[in-house]
Amino acid sequence: MAVLAHPDDEATTIGGTLALYAARGVRTVLVTCTNGEFGDRPYGRRPDPDHDTRAAAAARLAELHRSCEHLSVDTVELLGYHDSGTVEWEQPYLSTLFRGVPVERVAGDIGRLLEQHRPQVVLTHEPDSTRHPDHRHAAQATALAVESTSIAAKLYYSAHGTRYWRRVYEALADNGFHRPTPDPDRVKLTDRIDRAITTTIDVGSVLDRKRQAVYAHTDQLADSTAAKVPENQWATVFAEEDYIRIHDTTAAPTPETDLFAGITD
């Protein structure tokens, strides 16, 4: 089971992993916490007051289902919370947005799905390095739900450290997209993420499916970093997906190359 904040997170964050394990016959469940109301085009540039949140949500949820078809996700569960937007936006009704919902309430929703689906492995965002408050909220609620239910054998944070971002930015620079030099404090944080990585999954065999899933989210492509990486460099940039194991009942040694190490042969 993967618990992620928005439609498109499943493709850009862990799409290769979902597709790989689905191809191996593993039952996969995706829990998406928000409807993506503050997505971009063609519904008005966020957070423009004329932004059509209903139209954005309808489009993004349709794209989510197309993405999950490419990734062969078995079950999609929608919690239906309202996308919060990024932290710098002024939101007058915080209590109605996902980041304003008490973490215990969200954890209760996730816990009920854990009880229903009984996953052995759970994936979510890495809460410290992400800039998006909804990602942090989803991760905190997921960790609380896993702890309180004692169902999953393992919980992992998806990890994008310095090595990952270096591959991305070098590929973009080779193709004329230049990003500003990262803030030193940000580099210290992503360096720490690199040191914390316990698990690396080789997803090279399913990169075509991950790419199709990314491009299924057509309304987000203008702001998608992954979509700017040329297809001929995807094998260099995205062939591995990294994780930090933060909950484990198996005592499987690390580093590991399989999320099910210690659970299955």
C-alpha positions as CSV (number, residue, x, y, z in Angstrom):
1,M,0.0,0.0,0.0
2,A,1.2,3.5,-0.9
3,V,-0.2,6.5,0.9
4,L,0.5,9.7,-1.0
5,A,-0.8,13.3,-1.0
6,H,-1.9,14.2,-4.5
7,P,-2.9,12.8,-7.9
8,D,0.5,12.5,-9.8
9,D,2.6,11.7,-6.7
10,E,2.1,8.0,-7.5
11,A,3.8,8.4,-10.9
12,T,6.7,10.8,-10.1
13,T,7.5,9.5,-6.6
14,I,7.2,5.7,-6.6
15,G,5.8,4.8,-10.1
16,G,8.6,2.4,-10.9
17,T,8.2,0.5,-7.7
18,L,4.4,0.2,-8.1
19,A,4.8,-1.1,-11.7
20,L,7.6,-3.5,-10.8
21,Y,5.9,-5.2,-7.9
22,A,2.6,-5.4,-9.9
23,A,4.5,-7.1,-12.7
24,R,5.7,-9.6,-10.1
25,G,2.2,-10.4,-9.0
26,V,2.1,-8.4,-5.8
27,R,-1.3,-6.8,-5.0
28,T,-0.9,-3.0,-5.0
29,V,-3.1,-0.5,-3.3
30,L,-2.8,3.3,-3.8
31,V,-4.3,5.7,-1.2
32,T,-4.5,9.3,-2.5
33,C,-5.3,11.8,0.3
34,T,-6.4,14.8,-1.7
35,N,-8.3,15.5,-4.9
36,G,-5.6,17.9,-6.3
37,E,-7.9,21.0,-6.4
38,F,-4.9,23.4,-6.6
39,G,-3.5,21.8,-9.8
40,D,-2.5,24.0,-12.7
41,R,-3.8,24.5,-16.2
42,P,-6.3,24.8,-17.8
43,Y,-8.2,25.9,-14.7
44,G,-6.4,29.2,-13.9
45,R,-3.0,29.8,-12.6
46,R,-2.8,28.8,-8.9
47,P,-3.7,30.4,-6.5
48,D,-5.6,32.8,-8.9
49,P,-9.0,33.6,-7.3
50,D,-10.7,32.5,-10.5
51,H,-9.1,29.0,-10.3
52,D,-11.8,26.4,-10.8
53,T,-11.0,23.9,-8.1
54,R,-13.9,21.5,-9.0
55,A,-12.8,21.3,-12.6
56,A,-9.2,20.8,-11.5
57,A,-10.1,18.0,-9.1
58,A,-12.2,16.2,-11.7
59,A,-9.5,16.3,-14.3
60,R,-6.7,15.3,-11.9
61,L,-8.7,12.3,-10.5
62,A,-9.4,11.1,-14.1
63,E,-5.6,11.4,-14.8
64,L,-4.9,9.5,-11.6
65,H,-6.9,6.5,-12.8
66,R,-5.2,6.6,-16.2
67,S,-1.8,6.7,-14.5
68,C,-2.7,3.7,-12.3
69,E,-3.8,1.8,-15.3
70,H,-0.2,2.2,-16.7
71,L,1.2,1.1,-13.3
72,S,-1.2,-1.8,-13.0
73,V,-2.3,-0.6,-9.6
74,D,-5.0,-3.0,-8.3
75,T,-7.0,-0.7,-6.1
76,V,-7.2,3.1,-5.8
77,E,-8.6,4.5,-2.6
78,L,-9.5,8.2,-2.4
79,L,-9.6,10.0,1.0
80,G,-11.2,13.0,-0.7
81,Y,-9.5,15.8,1.3
82,H,-9.0,19.2,-0.2
83,D,-5.5,20.0,-1.7
84,S,-3.8,22.6,0.5
85,G,-1.6,24.2,-2.1
86,T,2.0,25.1,-1.2
87,V,2.9,26.7,2.2
88,E,3.4,30.2,0.9
89,W,-0.2,30.6,-0.3
90,E,-2.5,32.5,1.8
91,Q,-5.4,30.2,2.6
92,P,-8.3,31.8,4.5
93,Y,-10.0,28.5,5.3
94,L,-7.1,26.3,6.6
95,S,-9.4,24.0,8.6
96,T,-11.0,22.8,5.3
97,L,-7.7,22.0,3.7
98,F,-5.8,18.7,4.1
99,R,-3.0,20.2,6.1
100,G,-5.5,21.7,8.6
101,V,-7.2,18.3,9.3
102,P,-6.0,16.8,12.6
103,V,-3.3,14.1,11.9
104,E,-5.2,11.7,14.2
105,R,-8.3,11.9,11.9
106,V,-6.3,11.2,8.8
107,A,-4.5,8.4,10.5
108,G,-7.8,6.9,11.4
109,D,-8.9,6.9,7.8
110,I,-5.6,5.3,6.8
111,G,-5.9,2.8,9.6
112,R,-9.3,1.6,8.4
113,L,-7.8,1.0,5.0
114,L,-4.9,-0.9,6.6
115,E,-7.4,-3.1,8.4
116,Q,-9.3,-3.7,5.1
117,H,-6.4,-4.4,2.8
118,R,-3.8,-5.9,5.3
119,P,-0.7,-4.8,3.4
120,Q,2.7,-6.2,4.4
121,V,4.6,-3.2,3.1
122,V,3.5,0.5,3.3
123,L,5.1,3.4,1.4
124,T,4.7,7.2,1.8
125,H,6.6,10.5,1.5
126,E,9.7,11.4,3.3
127,P,8.4,14.2,5.6
128,D,11.6,16.2,6.4
129,S,12.9,16.9,2.9
130,T,9.6,17.7,1.1
131,R,8.6,21.3,0.7
132,H,4.9,20.5,0.4
133,P,2.8,20.5,3.6
134,D,0.4,17.9,2.3
135,H,3.3,15.5,1.7
136,R,4.4,16.0,5.3
137,H,0.9,15.6,6.6
138,A,0.3,12.4,4.6
139,A,3.6,10.9,5.9
140,Q,2.9,11.8,9.5
141,A,-0.6,10.3,9.4
142,T,0.7,7.2,7.7
143,A,3.4,6.6,10.3
144,L,0.8,7.0,13.0
145,A,-1.6,4.6,11.4
146,V,1.1,1.9,10.8
147,E,2.2,2.2,14.5
148,S,-1.4,2.1,15.9
149,T,-2.6,-0.8,13.8
150,S,0.5,-3.1,13.9
151,I,-0.5,-4.7,10.6
152,A,2.3,-3.8,8.2
153,A,5.7,-5.5,8.6
154,K,7.5,-2.6,7.0
155,L,7.0,1.2,6.4
156,Y,9.2,3.1,4.0
157,Y,9.7,6.8,3.2
158,S,10.4,7.5,-0.5
159,A,13.8,9.2,-0.5
160,H,15.1,11.9,-2.9
161,G,18.5,12.8,-1.8
162,T,21.4,14.7,-3.2
163,R,22.4,12.0,-5.6
164,Y,18.9,11.8,-7.1
165,W,18.7,15.6,-7.6
166,R,22.2,15.7,-9.1
167,R,21.1,13.2,-11.7
168,V,18.0,15.2,-12.5
169,Y,19.7,18.6,-12.7
170,E,22.6,17.3,-14.8
171,A,20.1,15.8,-17.3
172,L,18.1,19.1,-17.4
173,A,21.2,21.2,-17.9
174,D,22.3,19.0,-20.8
175,N,19.0,19.9,-22.4
176,G,19.0,23.6,-21.7
177,F,17.0,23.7,-18.4
178,H,19.2,25.3,-15.8
179,R,18.2,25.4,-12.1
180,P,19.7,27.8,-9.5
181,T,22.4,26.5,-7.3
182,P,20.7,24.7,-4.3
183,D,20.8,26.4,-0.9
184,P,23.6,25.0,1.3
185,D,21.1,24.1,4.0
186,R,19.0,22.3,1.5
187,V,22.1,20.3,0.3
188,K,22.9,19.4,3.9
189,L,19.3,18.0,4.2
190,T,19.5,16.0,1.0
191,D,22.9,14.7,2.0
192,R,21.3,13.4,5.2
193,I,18.6,11.7,3.1
194,D,21.3,10.0,1.1
195,R,23.0,8.7,4.3
196,A,19.6,7.4,5.6
197,I,18.7,5.4,2.5
198,T,18.3,1.7,3.4
199,T,16.7,0.3,0.2
200,T,17.2,0.8,-3.5
201,I,14.8,-0.8,-6.0
202,D,16.0,-1.3,-9.6
203,V,13.0,-0.2,-11.7
204,G,14.8,-0.1,-15.1
205,S,12.6,-2.9,-16.5
206,V,9.4,-0.8,-16.1
207,L,10.6,2.7,-16.9
208,D,8.3,2.9,-19.9
209,R,5.3,2.3,-17.6
210,K,6.5,4.9,-15.1
211,R,7.0,7.4,-18.0
212,Q,3.5,6.7,-19.4
213,A,2.1,7.3,-15.9
214,V,3.9,10.6,-15.5
215,Y,2.6,11.8,-18.9
216,A,-1.0,10.7,-18.0
217,H,-1.1,13.7,-15.8
218,T,-1.3,16.1,-18.7
219,D,-2.4,19.1,-16.7
220,Q,0.7,19.0,-14.5
221,L,3.3,18.5,-17.2
222,A,4.3,22.2,-17.4
223,D,5.5,22.1,-13.7
224,S,6.7,18.5,-13.7
225,T,10.5,18.1,-13.3
226,A,10.3,14.5,-14.4
227,A,8.5,15.4,-17.6
228,K,11.4,17.7,-18.6
229,V,13.9,14.9,-18.5
230,P,14.3,13.6,-22.1
231,E,13.3,10.1,-22.7
232,N,16.8,9.0,-23.7
233,Q,18.0,10.0,-20.3
234,W,15.4,8.3,-18.2
235,A,17.5,5.2,-17.7
236,T,20.3,7.3,-16.3
237,V,18.1,9.4,-14.0
238,F,15.2,7.2,-12.9
239,A,16.4,3.6,-13.1
240,E,16.5,3.3,-9.3
241,E,14.0,4.4,-6.6
242,D,15.4,4.8,-3.1
243,Y,13.7,4.4,0.3
244,I,14.3,4.8,4.0
245,R,13.0,1.9,6.1
246,I,11.6,3.4,9.3
247,H,9.5,0.5,10.6
248,D,10.4,-3.1,10.4
249,T,9.4,-6.3,12.2
250,T,11.5,-8.7,10.0
251,A,15.1,-7.9,11.1
252,A,16.1,-8.1,7.4
253,P,19.6,-6.7,7.0
254,T,20.2,-3.4,5.2
255,P,21.1,-2.2,2.6
256,E,18.4,-4.1,0.8
257,T,17.1,-4.3,-2.8
258,D,13.7,-5.7,-2.2
259,L,10.8,-4.2,-0.1
260,F,9.8,-7.7,0.8
261,A,13.2,-8.8,2.1
262,G,12.5,-10.7,5.3
263,I,8.9,-11.3,4.4
264,T,9.2,-13.6,1.4
265,D,12.0,-15.8,0.0
